[in-house]
Amino acid sequence: MKILIRTKNLELTAPLKSFIEEKIGSLKKFIDVLKREEDPLANSRRDKKTLAEVFFEIEKESKHHNKGNVFRSEARILLPGKKIMAQSAGNDLFLTVVEIKDKLQQEIKKYKLKKNDLARRPRRRDLFTP
């Protein structure tokens, strides 16, 4: 899983980068489960392809109506056949990262559940045969 981080009006410090990689990297276990379900031989192959790419953006907004620092975070995960996106804004930068991680985790679980349900569904012609 590749994590690409972009900042706007904010400097990307080493502690912030490691925090984002730790939180977003914890989603890797859910994505690895999807990879094993999709291709059972993926672990034995030595291919360098990644199943998911995460684009993470952090922005320090300067809205004159809000006092103090306002941070906006956005993340997009590209999965096979699905694009998952989450946004969060608030006064605490680290809290917005945690909120995004929770939202992405929920969406990945929903994607996995839907994918499994579609695989277990019977074929149409089996339902309507006389």
NULUMSE-203629 format. One record per atom (N, C-alpha, C): z, y, x; residue in one letter; residue number from 1; atom name. Coordinates in nm, 3 decimals. Layout:
<<Z, Y, X>, "A", NUM, "CA">
...
//
This chain:
<<0.000, -0.117, 0.085>, "M", 1, "N">
<<0.000, 0.000, 0.000>, "M", 1, "CA">
<<0.000, 0.123, 0.090>, "M", 1, "C">
<<-0.098, 0.210, 0.067>, "K", 2, "N">
<<-0.109, 0.333, 0.143>, "K", 2, "CA">
<<-0.042, 0.446, 0.065>, "K", 2, "C">
<<0.038, 0.527, 0.133>, "I", 3, "N">
<<0.101, 0.643, 0.070>, "I", 3, "CA">
<<0.049, 0.768, 0.141>, "I", 3, "C">
<<-0.022, 0.851, 0.068>, "L", 4, "N">
<<-0.074, 0.976, 0.121>, "L", 4, "CA">
<<0.006, 1.091, 0.061>, "L", 4, "C">
<<0.064, 1.175, 0.146>, "I", 5, "N">
<<0.152, 1.284, 0.100>, "I", 5, "CA">
<<0.085, 1.417, 0.132>, "I", 5, "C">
<<0.082, 1.505, 0.032>, "R", 6, "N">
<<0.026, 1.638, 0.049>, "R", 6, "CA">
<<0.128, 1.740, -0.001>, "R", 6, "C">
<<0.145, 1.849, 0.071>, "T", 7, "N">
<<0.239, 1.953, 0.029>, "T", 7, "CA">
<<0.166, 2.086, 0.013>, "T", 7, "C">
<<0.224, 2.170, -0.071>, "K", 8, "N">
<<0.169, 2.304, -0.094>, "K", 8, "CA">
<<0.286, 2.401, -0.099>, "K", 8, "C">
<<0.280, 2.506, -0.021>, "N", 9, "N">
<<0.385, 2.608, -0.010>, "N", 9, "CA">
<<0.518, 2.547, 0.035>, "N", 9, "C">
<<0.511, 2.440, 0.112>, "L", 10, "N">
<<0.631, 2.369, 0.154>, "L", 10, "CA">
<<0.598, 2.291, 0.280>, "L", 10, "C">
<<0.692, 2.286, 0.373>, "E", 11, "N">
<<0.671, 2.211, 0.496>, "E", 11, "CA">
<<0.722, 2.069, 0.478>, "E", 11, "C">
<<0.643, 1.973, 0.520>, "L", 12, "N">
<<0.681, 1.832, 0.510>, "L", 12, "CA">
<<0.766, 1.797, 0.631>, "L", 12, "C">
<<0.896, 1.785, 0.610>, "T", 13, "N">
<<0.987, 1.751, 0.718>, "T", 13, "CA">
<<0.998, 1.600, 0.730>, "T", 13, "C">
<<1.051, 1.555, 0.842>, "A", 14, "N">
<<1.066, 1.411, 0.866>, "A", 14, "CA">
<<1.161, 1.346, 0.766>, "A", 14, "C">
<<1.277, 1.408, 0.734>, "P", 15, "N">
<<1.365, 1.345, 0.633>, "P", 15, "CA">
<<1.301, 1.336, 0.495>, "P", 15, "C">
<<1.226, 1.438, 0.457>, "L", 16, "N">
<<1.158, 1.437, 0.327>, "L", 16, "CA">
<<1.051, 1.328, 0.323>, "L", 16, "C">
<<0.975, 1.317, 0.431>, "K", 17, "N">
<<0.870, 1.215, 0.437>, "K", 17, "CA">
<<0.931, 1.075, 0.432>, "K", 17, "C">
<<1.038, 1.052, 0.505>, "S", 18, "N">
<<1.100, 0.919, 0.504>, "S", 18, "CA">
<<1.161, 0.888, 0.367>, "S", 18, "C">
<<1.216, 0.990, 0.300>, "F", 19, "N">
<<1.273, 0.969, 0.166>, "F", 19, "CA">
<<1.164, 0.930, 0.067>, "F", 19, "C">
<<1.051, 1.000, 0.071>, "I", 20, "N">
<<0.940, 0.969, -0.019>, "I", 20, "CA">
<<0.886, 0.829, 0.010>, "I", 20, "C">
<<0.867, 0.797, 0.137>, "E", 21, "N">
<<0.816, 0.664, 0.172>, "E", 21, "CA">
<<0.912, 0.554, 0.132>, "E", 21, "C">
<<1.042, 0.581, 0.141>, "E", 22, "N">
<<1.142, 0.482, 0.099>, "E", 22, "CA">
<<1.138, 0.460, -0.052>, "E", 22, "C">
<<1.138, 0.568, -0.128>, "K", 23, "N">
<<1.141, 0.557, -0.274>, "K", 23, "CA">
<<1.010, 0.501, -0.330>, "K", 23, "C">
<<0.899, 0.555, -0.287>, "I", 24, "N">
<<0.770, 0.509, -0.337>, "I", 24, "CA">
<<0.737, 0.372, -0.278>, "I", 24, "C">
<<0.781, 0.347, -0.157>, "G", 25, "N">
<<0.760, 0.216, -0.095>, "G", 25, "CA">
<<0.833, 0.105, -0.166>, "G", 25, "C">
<<0.940, 0.139, -0.239>, "S", 26, "N">
<<1.012, 0.035, -0.314>, "S", 26, "CA">
<<0.928, -0.019, -0.430>, "S", 26, "C">
<<0.823, 0.052, -0.469>, "L", 27, "N">
<<0.733, 0.003, -0.574>, "L", 27, "CA">
<<0.639, -0.105, -0.522>, "L", 27, "C">
<<0.638, -0.123, -0.391>, "K", 28, "N">
<<0.547, -0.221, -0.331>, "K", 28, "CA">
<<0.573, -0.362, -0.382>, "K", 28, "C">
<<0.699, -0.394, -0.410>, "K", 29, "N">
<<0.730, -0.529, -0.457>, "K", 29, "CA">
<<0.664, -0.558, -0.592>, "K", 29, "C">
<<0.653, -0.457, -0.678>, "F", 30, "N">
<<0.587, -0.476, -0.807>, "F", 30, "CA">
<<0.436, -0.491, -0.789>, "F", 30, "C">
<<0.381, -0.415, -0.697>, "I", 31, "N">
<<0.238, -0.420, -0.673>, "I", 31, "CA">
<<0.201, -0.549, -0.601>, "I", 31, "C">
<<0.288, -0.599, -0.512>, "D", 32, "N">
<<0.262, -0.726, -0.446>, "D", 32, "CA">
<<0.261, -0.841, -0.545>, "D", 32, "C">
<<0.345, -0.834, -0.647>, "V", 33, "N">
<<0.344, -0.937, -0.752>, "V", 33, "CA">
<<0.210, -0.936, -0.822>, "V", 33, "C">
<<0.155, -0.819, -0.849>, "L", 34, "N">
<<0.023, -0.809, -0.911>, "L", 34, "CA">
<<-0.084, -0.868, -0.820>, "L", 34, "C">
<<-0.072, -0.846, -0.692>, "K", 35, "N">
<<-0.171, -0.897, -0.598>, "K", 35, "CA">
<<-0.168, -1.049, -0.594>, "K", 35, "C">
<<-0.049, -1.108, -0.595>, "R", 36, "N">
<<-0.038, -1.254, -0.594>, "R", 36, "CA">
<<-0.095, -1.314, -0.721>, "R", 36, "C">
<<-0.075, -1.247, -0.835>, "E", 37, "N">
<<-0.129, -1.298, -0.960>, "E", 37, "CA">
<<-0.281, -1.288, -0.963>, "E", 37, "C">
<<-0.333, -1.183, -0.903>, "E", 38, "N">
<<-0.477, -1.162, -0.907>, "E", 38, "CA">
<<-0.550, -1.256, -0.811>, "E", 38, "C">
<<-0.496, -1.277, -0.693>, "D", 39, "N">
<<-0.561, -1.360, -0.592>, "D", 39, "CA">
<<-0.455, -1.445, -0.523>, "D", 39, "C">
<<-0.441, -1.573, -0.561>, "P", 40, "N">
<<-0.336, -1.655, -0.501>, "P", 40, "CA">
<<-0.356, -1.681, -0.352>, "P", 40, "C">
<<-0.477, -1.665, -0.301>, "L", 41, "N">
<<-0.502, -1.688, -0.159>, "L", 41, "CA">
<<-0.492, -1.560, -0.076>, "L", 41, "C">
<<-0.446, -1.451, -0.136>, "A", 42, "N">
<<-0.443, -1.323, -0.066>, "A", 42, "CA">
<<-0.349, -1.327, 0.054>, "A", 42, "C">
<<-0.240, -1.402, 0.045>, "N", 43, "N">
<<-0.146, -1.406, 0.157>, "N", 43, "CA">
<<-0.203, -1.485, 0.274>, "N", 43, "C">
<<-0.287, -1.583, 0.247>, "S", 44, "N">
<<-0.342, -1.663, 0.355>, "S", 44, "CA">
<<-0.462, -1.595, 0.423>, "S", 44, "C">
<<-0.528, -1.506, 0.352>, "R", 45, "N">
<<-0.641, -1.434, 0.410>, "R", 45, "CA">
<<-0.591, -1.325, 0.502>, "R", 45, "C">
<<-0.677, -1.286, 0.593>, "R", 46, "N">
<<-0.639, -1.179, 0.685>, "R", 46, "CA">
<<-0.721, -1.054, 0.657>, "R", 46, "C">
<<-0.733, -1.021, 0.532>, "D", 47, "N">
<<-0.808, -0.901, 0.498>, "D", 47, "CA">
<<-0.717, -0.781, 0.502>, "D", 47, "C">
<<-0.773, -0.669, 0.538>, "K", 48, "N">
<<-0.696, -0.546, 0.552>, "K", 48, "CA">
<<-0.704, -0.459, 0.428>, "K", 48, "C">
<<-0.758, -0.511, 0.319>, "K", 49, "N">
<<-0.769, -0.432, 0.197>, "K", 49, "CA">
<<-0.633, -0.416, 0.134>, "K", 49, "C">
<<-0.609, -0.299, 0.080>, "T", 50, "N">
<<-0.484, -0.273, 0.010>, "T", 50, "CA">
<<-0.512, -0.271, -0.139>, "T", 50, "C">
<<-0.416, -0.316, -0.216>, "L", 51, "N">
<<-0.436, -0.322, -0.360>, "L", 51, "CA">
<<-0.418, -0.184, -0.423>, "L", 51, "C">
<<-0.327, -0.104, -0.370>, "A", 52, "N">
<<-0.295, 0.024, -0.434>, "A", 52, "CA">
<<-0.292, 0.136, -0.331>, "A", 52, "C">
<<-0.334, 0.253, -0.376>, "E", 53, "N">
<<-0.320, 0.374, -0.297>, "E", 53, "CA">
<<-0.236, 0.472, -0.378>, "E", 53, "C">
<<-0.140, 0.533, -0.313>, "V", 54, "N">
<<-0.052, 0.629, -0.379>, "V", 54, "CA">
<<-0.080, 0.767, -0.321>, "V", 54, "C">
<<-0.115, 0.860, -0.408>, "F", 55, "N">
<<-0.135, 0.999, -0.370>, "F", 55, "CA">
<<-0.015, 1.078, -0.422>, "F", 55, "C">
<<0.062, 1.135, -0.331>, "F", 56, "N">
<<0.185, 1.205, -0.369>, "F", 56, "CA">
<<0.171, 1.351, -0.330>, "F", 56, "C">
<<0.189, 1.441, -0.427>, "E", 57, "N">
<<0.180, 1.584, -0.402>, "E", 57, "CA">
<<0.313, 1.650, -0.433>, "E", 57, "C">
<<0.355, 1.740, -0.343>, "I", 58, "N">
<<0.476, 1.818, -0.364>, "I", 58, "CA">
<<0.437, 1.964, -0.353>, "I", 58, "C">
<<0.487, 2.043, -0.446>, "E", 59, "N">
<<0.452, 2.183, -0.448>, "E", 59, "CA">
<<0.576, 2.266, -0.477>, "E", 59, "C">
<<0.591, 2.374, -0.404>, "K", 60, "N">
<<0.698, 2.469, -0.432>, "K", 60, "CA">
<<0.635, 2.582, -0.512>, "K", 60, "C">
<<0.671, 2.588, -0.639>, "E", 61, "N">
<<0.612, 2.688, -0.728>, "E", 61, "CA">
<<0.689, 2.819, -0.715>, "E", 61, "C">
<<0.619, 2.926, -0.736>, "S", 62, "N">
<<0.683, 3.058, -0.732>, "S", 62, "CA">
<<0.657, 3.129, -0.864>, "S", 62, "C">
<<0.721, 3.079, -0.967>, "K", 63, "N">
<<0.708, 3.143, -1.098>, "K", 63, "CA">
<<0.816, 3.250, -1.108>, "K", 63, "C">
<<0.776, 3.367, -1.147>, "H", 64, "N">
<<0.870, 3.477, -1.149>, "H", 64, "CA">
<<0.970, 3.467, -1.265>, "H", 64, "C">
<<0.945, 3.381, -1.362>, "H", 65, "N">
<<1.038, 3.367, -1.473>, "H", 65, "CA">
<<1.153, 3.274, -1.440>, "H", 65, "C">
<<1.133, 3.186, -1.345>, "N", 66, "N">
<<1.238, 3.092, -1.306>, "N", 66, "CA">
<<1.306, 3.141, -1.179>, "N", 66, "C">
<<1.437, 3.145, -1.181>, "K", 67, "N">
<<1.511, 3.187, -1.063>, "K", 67, "CA">
<<1.531, 3.067, -0.971>, "K", 67, "C">
<<1.533, 3.094, -0.844>, "G", 68, "N">
<<1.556, 2.988, -0.747>, "G", 68, "CA">
<<1.428, 2.912, -0.716>, "G", 68, "C">
<<1.446, 2.801, -0.649>, "N", 69, "N">
<<1.332, 2.717, -0.611>, "N", 69, "CA">
<<1.294, 2.625, -0.726>, "N", 69, "C">
<<1.165, 2.618, -0.752>, "V", 70, "N">
<<1.114, 2.526, -0.853>, "V", 70, "CA">
<<1.013, 2.435, -0.781>, "V", 70, "C">
<<1.041, 2.306, -0.785>, "F", 71, "N">
<<0.955, 2.209, -0.719>, "F", 71, "CA">
<<0.881, 2.126, -0.823>, "F", 71, "C">
<<0.754, 2.102, -0.797>, "R", 72, "N">
<<0.673, 2.017, -0.884>, "R", 72, "CA">
<<0.620, 1.904, -0.800>, "R", 72, "C">
<<0.640, 1.783, -0.848>, "S", 73, "N">
<<0.591, 1.664, -0.778>, "S", 73, "CA">
<<0.498, 1.587, -0.870>, "S", 73, "C">
<<0.399, 1.527, -0.810>, "E", 74, "N">
<<0.300, 1.450, -0.886>, "E", 74, "CA">
<<0.259, 1.331, -0.801>, "E", 74, "C">
<<0.243, 1.217, -0.866>, "A", 75, "N">
<<0.199, 1.096, -0.795>, "A", 75, "CA">
<<0.095, 1.024, -0.878>, "A", 75, "C">
<<-0.005, 0.970, -0.809>, "R", 76, "N">
<<-0.109, 0.890, -0.873>, "R", 76, "CA">
<<-0.121, 0.759, -0.798>, "R", 76, "C">
<<-0.124, 0.650, -0.872>, "I", 77, "N">
<<-0.146, 0.518, -0.813>, "I", 77, "CA">
<<-0.276, 0.463, -0.870>, "I", 77, "C">
<<-0.363, 0.421, -0.781>, "L", 78, "N">
<<-0.489, 0.361, -0.823>, "L", 78, "CA">
<<-0.476, 0.209, -0.811>, "L", 78, "C">
<<-0.478, 0.142, -0.925>, "L", 79, "N">
<<-0.473, -0.003, -0.932>, "L", 79, "CA">
<<-0.607, -0.052, -0.984>, "L", 79, "C">
<<-0.638, -0.179, -0.969>, "P", 80, "N">
<<-0.765, -0.230, -1.022>, "P", 80, "CA">
<<-0.774, -0.211, -1.173>, "P", 80, "C">
<<-0.865, -0.129, -1.217>, "G", 81, "N">
<<-0.886, -0.107, -1.360>, "G", 81, "CA">
<<-0.787, -0.011, -1.424>, "G", 81, "C">
<<-0.702, 0.055, -1.347>, "K", 82, "N">
<<-0.601, 0.142, -1.407>, "K", 82, "CA">
<<-0.563, 0.251, -1.308>, "K", 82, "C">
<<-0.545, 0.372, -1.361>, "K", 83, "N">
<<-0.495, 0.484, -1.283>, "K", 83, "CA">
<<-0.362, 0.527, -1.346>, "K", 83, "C">
<<-0.255, 0.521, -1.269>, "I", 84, "N">
<<-0.122, 0.556, -1.319>, "I", 84, "CA">
<<-0.082, 0.689, -1.259>, "I", 84, "C">
<<-0.029, 0.779, -1.343>, "M", 85, "N">
<<0.007, 0.912, -1.298>, "M", 85, "CA">
<<0.143, 0.950, -1.352>, "M", 85, "C">
<<0.221, 1.022, -1.270>, "A", 86, "N">
<<0.352, 1.070, -1.313>, "A", 86, "CA">
<<0.375, 1.209, -1.255>, "A", 86, "C">
<<0.442, 1.294, -1.334>, "Q", 87, "N">
<<0.473, 1.430, -1.291>, "Q", 87, "CA">
<<0.619, 1.459, -1.318>, "Q", 87, "C">
<<0.675, 1.547, -1.236>, "S", 88, "N">
<<0.812, 1.589, -1.256>, "S", 88, "CA">
<<0.830, 1.728, -1.194>, "S", 88, "C">
<<0.917, 1.807, -1.253>, "A", 89, "N">
<<0.946, 1.940, -1.200>, "A", 89, "CA">
<<1.095, 1.966, -1.214>, "A", 89, "C">
<<1.150, 2.041, -1.120>, "G", 90, "N">
<<1.292, 2.072, -1.127>, "G", 90, "CA">
<<1.337, 2.153, -1.007>, "G", 90, "C">
<<1.467, 2.182, -1.004>, "N", 91, "N">
<<1.524, 2.262, -0.897>, "N", 91, "CA">
<<1.553, 2.181, -0.772>, "N", 91, "C">
<<1.571, 2.050, -0.785>, "D", 92, "N">
<<1.604, 1.964, -0.673>, "D", 92, "CA">
<<1.482, 1.879, -0.638>, "D", 92, "C">
<<1.433, 1.894, -0.517>, "L", 93, "N">
<<1.313, 1.823, -0.474>, "L", 93, "CA">
<<1.335, 1.672, -0.471>, "L", 93, "C">
<<1.448, 1.628, -0.420>, "F", 94, "N">
<<1.475, 1.485, -0.408>, "F", 94, "CA">
<<1.492, 1.420, -0.546>, "F", 94, "C">
<<1.546, 1.494, -0.640>, "L", 95, "N">
<<1.562, 1.442, -0.776>, "L", 95, "CA">
<<1.426, 1.423, -0.844>, "L", 95, "C">
<<1.332, 1.513, -0.817>, "T", 96, "N">
<<1.199, 1.497, -0.876>, "T", 96, "CA">
<<1.129, 1.373, -0.820>, "T", 96, "C">
<<1.153, 1.342, -0.692>, "V", 97, "N">
<<1.093, 1.222, -0.632>, "V", 97, "CA">
<<1.149, 1.097, -0.698>, "V", 97, "C">
<<1.280, 1.095, -0.723>, "V", 98, "N">
<<1.344, 0.980, -0.788>, "V", 98, "CA">
<<1.292, 0.964, -0.931>, "V", 98, "C">
<<1.276, 1.075, -1.003>, "E", 99, "N">
<<1.224, 1.069, -1.140>, "E", 99, "CA">
<<1.082, 1.012, -1.141>, "E", 99, "C">
<<1.001, 1.053, -1.047>, "I", 100, "N">
<<0.863, 1.002, -1.039>, "I", 100, "CA">
<<0.864, 0.853, -1.010>, "I", 100, "C">
<<0.950, 0.810, -0.920>, "K", 101, "N">
<<0.958, 0.667, -0.888>, "K", 101, "CA">
<<0.992, 0.586, -1.012>, "K", 101, "C">
<<1.087, 0.634, -1.092>, "D", 102, "N">
<<1.126, 0.564, -1.214>, "D", 102, "CA">
<<1.011, 0.558, -1.314>, "D", 102, "C">
<<0.939, 0.669, -1.329>, "K", 103, "N">
<<0.826, 0.672, -1.422>, "K", 103, "CA">
<<0.714, 0.578, -1.377>, "K", 103, "C">
<<0.685, 0.578, -1.248>, "L", 104, "N">
<<0.581, 0.490, -1.196>, "L", 104, "CA">
<<0.620, 0.343, -1.211>, "L", 104, "C">
<<0.746, 0.313, -1.186>, "Q", 105, "N">
<<0.793, 0.175, -1.199>, "Q", 105, "CA">
<<0.777, 0.127, -1.343>, "Q", 105, "C">
<<0.810, 0.213, -1.438>, "Q", 106, "N">
<<0.797, 0.179, -1.579>, "Q", 106, "CA">
<<0.650, 0.155, -1.616>, "Q", 106, "C">
<<0.561, 0.239, -1.567>, "E", 107, "N">
<<0.418, 0.224, -1.598>, "E", 107, "CA">
<<0.359, 0.099, -1.533>, "E", 107, "C">
<<0.403, 0.066, -1.411>, "I", 108, "N">
<<0.353, -0.055, -1.345>, "I", 108, "CA">
<<0.397, -0.179, -1.421>, "I", 108, "C">
<<0.522, -0.179, -1.467>, "K", 109, "N">
<<0.571, -0.293, -1.546>, "K", 109, "CA">
<<0.491, -0.307, -1.676>, "K", 109, "C">
<<0.460, -0.194, -1.740>, "K", 110, "N">
<<0.381, -0.196, -1.863>, "K", 110, "CA">
<<0.240, -0.249, -1.836>, "K", 110, "C">
<<0.181, -0.208, -1.726>, "Y", 111, "N">
<<0.048, -0.255, -1.686>, "Y", 111, "CA">
<<0.049, -0.405, -1.661>, "Y", 111, "C">
<<0.152, -0.452, -1.591>, "K", 112, "N">
<<0.164, -0.594, -1.561>, "K", 112, "CA">
<<0.181, -0.676, -1.688>, "K", 112, "C">
<<0.264, -0.628, -1.780>, "L", 113, "N">
<<0.288, -0.699, -1.905>, "L", 113, "CA">
<<0.160, -0.707, -1.988>, "L", 113, "C">
<<0.087, -0.597, -1.995>, "K", 114, "N">
<<-0.038, -0.596, -2.071>, "K", 114, "CA">
<<-0.141, -0.689, -2.008>, "K", 114, "C">
<<-0.147, -0.690, -1.876>, "K", 115, "N">
<<-0.242, -0.776, -1.807>, "K", 115, "CA">
<<-0.209, -0.923, -1.831>, "K", 115, "C">
<<-0.082, -0.959, -1.831>, "N", 116, "N">
<<-0.042, -1.098, -1.857>, "N", 116, "CA">
<<-0.067, -1.137, -2.002>, "N", 116, "C">
<<-0.043, -1.045, -2.095>, "D", 117, "N">
<<-0.066, -1.075, -2.237>, "D", 117, "CA">
<<-0.214, -1.100, -2.265>, "D", 117, "C">
<<-0.300, -1.023, -2.202>, "L", 118, "N">
<<-0.444, -1.042, -2.222>, "L", 118, "CA">
<<-0.490, -1.176, -2.165>, "L", 118, "C">
<<-0.429, -1.219, -2.057>, "A", 119, "N">
<<-0.468, -1.347, -1.996>, "A", 119, "CA">
<<-0.422, -1.465, -2.082>, "A", 119, "C">
<<-0.314, -1.451, -2.154>, "R", 120, "N">
<<-0.261, -1.560, -2.235>, "R", 120, "CA">
<<-0.323, -1.566, -2.374>, "R", 120, "C">
<<-0.394, -1.463, -2.413>, "R", 121, "N">
<<-0.454, -1.457, -2.545>, "R", 121, "CA">
<<-0.565, -1.561, -2.556>, "R", 121, "C">
<<-0.576, -1.632, -2.669>, "P", 122, "N">
<<-0.683, -1.732, -2.682>, "P", 122, "CA">
<<-0.819, -1.664, -2.696>, "P", 122, "C">
<<-0.922, -1.742, -2.669>, "R", 123, "N">
<<-1.057, -1.688, -2.682>, "R", 123, "CA">
<<-1.090, -1.667, -2.829>, "R", 123, "C">
<<-1.178, -1.573, -2.857>, "R", 124, "N">
<<-1.213, -1.543, -2.996>, "R", 124, "CA">
<<-1.280, -1.660, -3.066>, "R", 124, "C">
<<-1.367, -1.726, -2.996>, "R", 125, "N">
<<-1.439, -1.835, -3.062>, "R", 125, "CA">
<<-1.346, -1.951, -3.096>, "R", 125, "C">
<<-1.235, -1.966, -3.025>, "D", 126, "N">
<<-1.138, -2.070, -3.059>, "D", 126, "CA">
<<-1.062, -2.037, -3.186>, "D", 126, "C">
<<-1.050, -1.909, -3.216>, "L", 127, "N">
<<-0.976, -1.867, -3.335>, "L", 127, "CA">
<<-1.055, -1.890, -3.464>, "L", 127, "C">
<<-1.188, -1.876, -3.457>, "F", 128, "N">
<<-1.269, -1.879, -3.578>, "F", 128, "CA">
<<-1.360, -2.001, -3.590>, "F", 128, "C">
<<-1.332, -2.107, -3.523>, "T", 129, "N">
<<-1.415, -2.227, -3.536>, "T", 129, "CA">
<<-1.377, -2.303, -3.662>, "T", 129, "C">
<<-1.477, -2.350, -3.737>, "P", 130, "N">
<<-1.446, -2.422, -3.862>, "P", 130, "CA">
<<-1.401, -2.565, -3.839>, "P", 130, "C">
//
